[in-house]
Amino acid sequence: MESQAVKPPPIRVSAQGIAPKPITMNERPPSPADFACLIGLPPFQMFAAERLRNTTGADAEQHARDYLRVKGFGQDVIDDYFYWHATKGYWPGETPMGCPLIED
């Protein structure tokens, strides 16, 4: 007489992880590093001074920080600054982020 062994159910192993971040084209939200760079740029400091009155007597860089604390770190602030930079026309060979323009 042969006894039949009862087998346990099979063990299944699968890989699960964090969902991948979707890939976007030309849509880069500003990172905190971008804002840190932006605060040090004289054009942004001028923009902040025109947009928010400096009542504390802070230097231009500190006032730019204060401006971002008041207005926030949203895309609307960046868009407003980029538009202001383009219409001012004081820096024709420079991007709003301080990089030189490369012309073909």
N, C-alpha and C positions, 0 to 999 in steps of 0.2 A: 504494500500500500504506500503510495506516494503522497506525501503531504504537500499541499500547495501553500507556499509562503505568501502572506499578505504583504504587498508592497505599499509603502507610504506614498502619498501623492508626490509628484516631482517638485523639486525646488526650482523656482523660476527667478532668475536674476536679470534685472534690467537697469539701464543707466538713466538716471534722471538728474537734472541739474537746474540751474537758473535759466529762465527763458532768455533767449538772445535779444539784444537791443536791436530794434529795427534800423535798417540802414536808410539814411536820408541823403539827398543830394543838395548841396549848397544851403543847408539849413543848420547853421551852427549857432546855438544860443551862446551868449557870452558866458564865459566861465569866471569864477572869482579871480583867476589870474589876469584875465583881460581887464577887469575893473581895477585891479591893482596897478596895472600898466597905465590905464586910462587916467587915473588920478594924478600921475606924475607928468602928464602931457600939458604944456602950456595952453594949447588950444582948448582942451577940456576944462582947464582951470578958468579960462576966460569965459567959456560957456556957462560954467557954474556961477561965476560972479555976475553974469548978466541975468541969469534965471532966478537967483536967490540972493537977496541982500545979505551982506556980511555984517551982522550986528555984533559979533563977538570980537572982532579985530584979529581973527585968526589969519595965518598966512594962506597963500593961494592953495597950497596942497591940502591943508587941513580943511579949508572951506569946501574944496571939491569933495572930500570925504563926507563932510556934513551935508552937502547937497544930496549925495547918494543915500545917506541915512534918511533924509526927509522924503525924497522922491522914490526911493526903492531901487532895486537892481533889475527892473523889468526891461523887456525888449522895447517898450515905448520910450524909455529914457535914451537908449542907444539910437533908436530911429530919429528921435528929436535932435540928438547931438549930431548924427551924420548929416541930417538935413541942414542944420545950422552951419556946420563946417563947410558944406558945399556952397551955400548961399553967401557966406562971409567972403570967400574967395581970397583970403589972406595967405593960404598955403597951397598954391597951385601944383607944386611938385610933390605933395605929400598926401597920403591917405589919412582919414580921420584917426587911425590908430598909430600914426607917426611913422609909417613905413614909406620909403620913397616910391613914387610912381615909376613904373618901368614902361616906357613907351616903345612901341614896335618901330 
